[in-house]
Amino acid sequence: MSLTDAYGRKIEYLRISLTDKCNLRCRYCMPEEGIKRLRHEELLSLEELYRVAGVLSEMGITRIRLTGGEPLVRKGVTGFVERLSELPSHPQLALTTNAVLLADKLEGFAKAGLTSLNISLDTLDRACFERLTGTDALEDVRRAIDMAYDMGFHIKLNAVPIVGVNDKSLPDLAAYARDRRIDVRFIELMPIGCAVHMQGMRQQEILAVLAESFGTPETIPADGTSSMEESGPAEYVHFPGFAGRVGLISPISHSFCEQCNRIRLTVDGLLKLCLYYPDGLDVRALLRAGCTDDELADKIRESIGKKPKEHCFFNEKDTEDKRNMFEIGG
């Protein structure tokens, strides 16, 4: 069974937000005054999240990524991964984390069936890391990366270049891919939440900075190993002598909306169709009203038919989602 929207895009990728909480205080994504936390009863339970994932997997979802907030602060995350791995469709399982708490969980994740890690890391400068995150935990993150790599996890390091914040760190981060088969990906800053007041770097600016250190990159063709289905929206390049790849995710410079194959389930139960827009299906209300799996599937299919054609980051500002990225689920 396949799940297709009104524009013919096949929806195969589900991101599940496990929590709105984080163990860091990231200055570029969290307001200084903090946020109002969701009450316990507003959150979907792991059982509810699992039920939705099960329904969606039967509808054609083949890849599931757990996000947050910081998903590792959610109690029971390892067991949840194991349950997802036992779904009849056997979806590919991945997790996005800041990796501060990751090292002690790696063995359990490996046994549970997790195969891929996206690790958010915006700098390798210790002082800059502490300024960004509010904690001196860079070495914990680097140790977790080393351990995960040695254990055979597929690792993607994600960085968001911000002018005047971490723009000097790009070559150091990219060097992670020089000696290891790791994907280092630079993501254009999206004007969502607190980020509307910051200046990101565009794809060509990022490539120009990296070329000064590593030479002219070679574009990796979008073939069967680097397609949208396999690698997501990233465009990959290869620098001379690199074992791994450098990726560019450029929703501002190069919209990839026409290829979008993903939906998001927020921790409070909104099946979100587009990162930019606040609209979606209130799954929590349906579950708690006693809907059957078939009724839930029908509502999801109807909602997918309303998935927007594209985002409008610099237009229609009155229709944008006002929440911060960690509240939406990155």
C-alpha positions as CSV (number, residue, x, y, z in Angstrom):
1,M,0.0,0.0,0.0
2,S,1.3,3.5,-0.8
3,L,0.4,6.9,0.6
4,T,0.4,9.7,-2.0
5,D,-0.5,13.4,-1.7
6,A,-2.5,15.5,-4.2
7,Y,0.7,16.3,-6.2
8,G,1.7,12.7,-6.7
9,R,4.4,12.7,-4.0
10,K,4.8,9.3,-2.3
11,I,4.9,9.8,1.4
12,E,7.3,7.3,3.0
13,Y,9.1,9.1,5.8
14,L,7.7,9.8,9.3
15,R,9.4,11.9,11.9
16,I,8.1,11.4,15.4
17,S,8.8,14.0,18.1
18,L,9.2,12.2,21.5
19,T,9.4,15.3,23.7
20,D,9.5,19.1,23.7
21,K,12.2,19.0,26.4
22,C,16.0,19.3,25.9
23,N,19.0,18.9,28.1
24,L,20.7,21.9,26.5
25,R,19.7,25.5,26.3
26,C,20.6,26.3,22.7
27,R,20.7,30.0,22.2
28,Y,19.7,30.1,18.6
29,C,16.6,27.9,19.0
30,M,15.3,28.6,22.5
31,P,14.1,32.0,23.7
32,E,15.9,33.6,26.6
33,E,12.7,33.6,28.7
34,G,12.3,29.9,28.1
35,I,9.1,28.2,27.0
36,K,5.9,27.0,28.5
37,R,6.2,23.2,28.8
38,L,3.3,20.9,27.7
39,R,1.4,19.2,30.5
40,H,1.8,15.5,30.8
41,E,-1.7,14.8,29.6
42,E,-1.1,16.9,26.5
43,L,1.7,14.6,25.4
44,L,1.1,11.4,23.3
45,S,2.1,8.4,25.3
46,L,4.6,6.0,23.8
47,E,1.7,3.6,23.3
48,E,-0.2,6.2,21.3
49,L,2.8,7.1,19.3
50,Y,3.4,3.4,18.6
51,R,-0.2,3.0,17.4
52,V,0.1,5.9,15.0
53,A,3.4,4.6,13.7
54,G,1.9,1.1,13.2
55,V,-1.0,2.5,11.2
56,L,1.3,4.6,9.1
57,S,3.7,1.8,8.4
58,E,0.8,-0.3,7.0
59,M,-0.1,2.7,4.8
60,G,3.4,2.8,3.2
61,I,5.8,4.6,5.6
62,T,9.2,2.8,5.3
63,R,11.4,5.2,7.3
64,I,10.9,6.5,10.9
65,R,13.1,9.0,12.6
66,L,12.8,9.9,16.3
67,T,13.4,13.5,17.2
68,G,12.6,16.1,19.9
69,G,13.4,18.3,21.6
70,E,16.0,15.9,22.7
71,P,14.6,12.4,22.3
72,L,17.1,10.8,24.7
73,V,15.4,12.6,27.7
74,R,12.2,10.6,27.0
75,K,12.0,7.7,29.4
76,G,11.6,4.4,27.6
77,V,13.2,5.5,24.3
78,T,15.3,2.4,23.8
79,G,12.3,0.1,24.3
80,F,10.2,2.2,21.9
81,V,12.9,1.8,19.3
82,E,12.8,-2.0,19.8
83,R,9.0,-2.1,19.4
84,L,9.2,0.0,16.2
85,S,11.8,-2.4,14.8
86,E,9.3,-5.3,15.3
87,L,6.6,-3.7,13.1
88,P,5.6,-6.0,10.3
89,S,7.0,-3.5,7.7
90,H,10.4,-3.4,9.4
91,P,10.9,0.3,8.8
92,Q,14.4,1.8,8.7
93,L,14.9,3.5,12.1
94,A,17.0,6.6,12.8
95,L,17.3,9.1,15.6
96,T,18.3,12.7,15.8
97,T,20.2,13.8,19.0
98,N,22.6,16.3,20.4
99,A,24.6,13.2,21.6
100,V,25.3,14.6,25.1
101,L,23.5,11.5,26.6
102,L,24.2,9.2,23.7
103,A,27.3,7.2,24.7
104,D,25.6,5.2,27.5
105,K,22.6,4.3,25.2
106,L,24.5,3.1,22.1
107,E,24.7,-0.6,23.0
108,G,21.0,-0.7,23.8
109,F,20.1,1.1,20.6
110,A,22.2,-1.3,18.5
111,K,20.4,-4.3,20.1
112,A,17.0,-2.6,19.6
113,G,17.5,-2.2,15.9
114,L,18.5,1.4,15.4
115,T,20.9,1.8,12.5
116,S,21.3,5.5,11.8
117,L,22.1,8.6,13.9
118,N,21.8,12.3,13.0
119,I,23.9,14.2,15.5
120,S,23.4,18.0,15.8
121,L,26.8,19.6,16.2
122,D,27.4,23.2,15.3
123,T,31.0,23.7,16.3
124,L,34.1,21.9,17.5
125,D,35.3,24.9,19.5
126,R,34.8,24.2,23.2
127,A,34.1,27.8,24.2
128,C,31.7,28.3,21.3
129,F,29.9,25.0,22.1
130,E,29.4,26.1,25.6
131,R,28.1,29.5,24.5
132,L,25.6,27.9,22.1
133,T,24.4,25.1,24.3
134,G,24.8,26.4,27.9
135,T,26.9,23.4,28.9
136,D,30.5,22.2,28.6
137,A,29.8,18.8,27.0
138,L,31.6,18.9,23.7
139,E,33.9,16.0,24.7
140,D,30.9,13.9,25.7
141,V,29.5,14.5,22.2
142,R,32.8,13.7,20.5
143,R,33.2,10.5,22.5
144,A,29.7,9.4,21.5
145,I,30.5,10.0,17.9
146,D,33.7,8.0,18.1
147,M,31.8,5.1,19.8
148,A,28.9,5.1,17.4
149,Y,31.3,5.1,14.4
150,D,33.2,2.2,15.8
151,M,30.0,0.3,16.4
152,G,29.0,0.7,12.7
153,F,26.1,3.2,13.0
154,H,25.5,5.3,9.9
155,I,26.3,8.8,11.1
156,K,25.2,12.2,9.8
157,L,26.5,15.3,11.5
158,N,24.2,18.3,11.1
159,A,25.3,21.9,11.5
160,V,23.4,25.1,10.9
161,P,25.9,27.9,9.9
162,I,25.0,31.3,11.5
163,V,26.9,34.4,10.7
164,G,28.8,35.7,13.7
165,V,28.1,32.6,15.7
166,N,29.7,29.5,14.3
167,D,30.6,30.5,10.7
168,K,34.3,30.0,11.5
169,S,33.8,26.4,12.5
170,L,32.7,25.0,9.1
171,P,36.1,23.6,8.0
172,D,36.7,21.9,11.3
173,L,33.3,20.3,11.1
174,A,33.7,19.2,7.5
175,A,37.1,17.6,8.4
176,Y,35.1,14.9,10.2
177,A,34.3,13.5,6.8
178,R,38.0,13.6,5.7
179,D,39.1,10.6,7.6
180,R,35.9,8.7,8.2
181,R,32.9,7.6,6.1
182,I,30.6,10.1,7.9
183,D,28.2,12.6,6.2
184,V,28.7,16.1,7.4
185,R,25.7,18.2,6.4
186,F,25.3,22.0,6.5
187,I,21.7,23.2,6.7
188,E,20.6,26.6,5.7
189,L,19.0,28.4,8.6
190,M,15.2,28.4,8.3
191,P,13.4,31.5,9.5
192,I,11.3,29.7,12.1
193,G,10.8,30.7,15.7
194,C,13.9,32.5,17.2
195,A,15.8,32.0,14.0
196,V,13.9,34.8,12.3
197,H,16.3,37.3,14.0
198,M,19.5,35.6,12.8
199,Q,21.5,35.6,9.6
200,G,22.2,32.2,8.1
201,M,24.6,31.3,5.3
202,R,23.5,30.2,1.8
203,Q,24.7,27.1,0.1
204,Q,27.2,28.9,-2.2
205,E,28.6,30.8,0.7
206,I,29.2,27.6,2.6
207,L,30.8,25.9,-0.3
208,A,33.1,28.9,-0.9
209,V,34.3,28.8,2.7
210,L,35.0,25.0,2.5
211,A,36.7,25.3,-0.9
212,E,39.3,27.7,0.7
213,S,40.4,24.8,3.0
214,F,39.8,21.7,0.9
215,G,39.8,22.6,-2.8
216,T,37.1,22.4,-5.4
217,P,34.5,19.8,-4.6
218,E,33.1,17.3,-7.0
219,T,29.3,17.0,-7.1
220,I,28.0,13.5,-6.4
221,P,25.3,12.6,-8.9
222,A,21.8,11.8,-7.5
223,D,21.9,8.1,-8.3
224,G,20.5,5.1,-6.5
225,T,22.8,5.7,-3.4
226,S,22.2,9.5,-3.0
227,S,18.6,10.0,-4.1
228,M,15.9,11.8,-2.1
229,E,14.6,8.5,-0.8
230,E,18.0,7.4,0.5
231,S,19.7,10.6,1.6
232,G,16.8,13.0,2.1
233,P,16.9,16.5,0.8
234,A,20.7,16.9,0.9
235,E,22.9,17.5,-2.1
236,Y,26.3,15.9,-1.6
237,V,29.7,16.8,-2.7
238,H,33.1,15.1,-2.4
239,F,36.3,17.0,-1.6
240,P,39.7,15.6,-2.7
241,G,41.0,13.0,-0.3
242,F,37.8,12.8,1.8
243,A,36.5,9.4,2.9
244,G,33.0,10.7,3.6
245,R,30.7,13.2,2.1
246,V,29.7,16.8,2.7
247,G,26.0,17.6,2.2
248,L,24.1,20.8,1.7
249,I,20.5,21.0,2.8
250,S,19.3,24.3,1.2
251,P,15.5,24.9,1.7
252,I,16.2,28.7,1.1
253,S,18.5,28.6,-1.9
254,H,17.1,25.4,-3.6
255,S,13.6,24.4,-2.5
256,F,13.1,20.7,-2.6
257,C,9.4,20.8,-1.9
258,E,8.4,19.0,-5.1
259,Q,10.3,15.9,-3.9
260,C,9.1,16.1,-0.3
261,N,8.3,12.6,1.0
262,R,7.9,13.3,4.7
263,I,5.4,14.1,7.4
264,R,5.9,14.9,11.1
265,L,4.1,13.8,14.2
266,T,4.5,16.3,17.1
267,V,4.7,15.1,20.7
268,D,1.3,16.7,21.3
269,G,-0.3,14.7,18.5
270,L,-0.4,17.0,15.4
271,L,0.3,15.2,12.2
272,K,2.2,18.0,10.5
273,L,2.2,18.0,6.7
274,C,4.8,20.8,6.1
275,L,7.5,22.3,8.4
276,Y,6.5,25.8,7.5
277,Y,2.7,25.7,8.0
278,P,1.0,25.2,11.4
279,D,-1.8,23.1,9.9
280,G,-2.2,19.3,10.3
281,L,-4.4,16.5,11.6
282,D,-5.2,16.4,15.4
283,V,-4.3,12.8,15.9
284,R,-4.5,13.1,19.7
285,A,-8.2,14.0,19.6
286,L,-9.0,11.1,17.3
287,L,-7.1,8.6,19.4
288,R,-8.7,9.8,22.7
289,A,-12.2,9.9,21.1
290,G,-11.9,6.1,20.5
291,C,-11.3,5.9,16.8
292,T,-10.5,2.6,15.2
293,D,-7.3,2.0,13.2
294,D,-9.3,2.0,10.0
295,E,-10.9,5.4,10.9
296,L,-7.5,6.8,11.8
297,A,-6.1,5.6,8.4
298,D,-9.0,7.3,6.6
299,K,-8.4,10.6,8.3
300,I,-4.7,10.4,7.7
301,R,-5.2,9.7,4.0
302,E,-7.7,12.6,3.8
303,S,-5.2,14.9,5.5
304,I,-2.2,13.9,3.3
305,G,-4.3,15.0,0.3
306,K,-4.1,18.5,1.7
307,K,-0.3,18.6,2.0
308,P,0.9,22.0,0.7
309,K,2.7,22.1,-2.6
310,E,5.6,24.1,-1.1
311,H,6.7,26.3,1.8
312,C,6.7,30.1,1.6
313,F,9.5,31.1,4.0
314,F,9.6,34.7,2.8
315,N,5.9,35.1,1.9
316,E,2.6,34.6,3.6
317,K,4.2,35.4,7.0
318,D,0.8,35.5,8.7
319,T,0.4,31.8,8.0
320,E,3.7,30.5,9.3
321,D,4.1,28.2,12.3
322,K,5.1,30.4,15.1
323,R,6.6,27.7,17.2
324,N,10.4,27.1,17.6
325,M,12.0,24.2,15.9
326,F,12.4,22.0,19.0
327,E,8.7,22.4,19.7
328,I,7.8,21.2,16.1
329,G,10.3,18.4,15.9
330,G,13.3,18.9,13.7
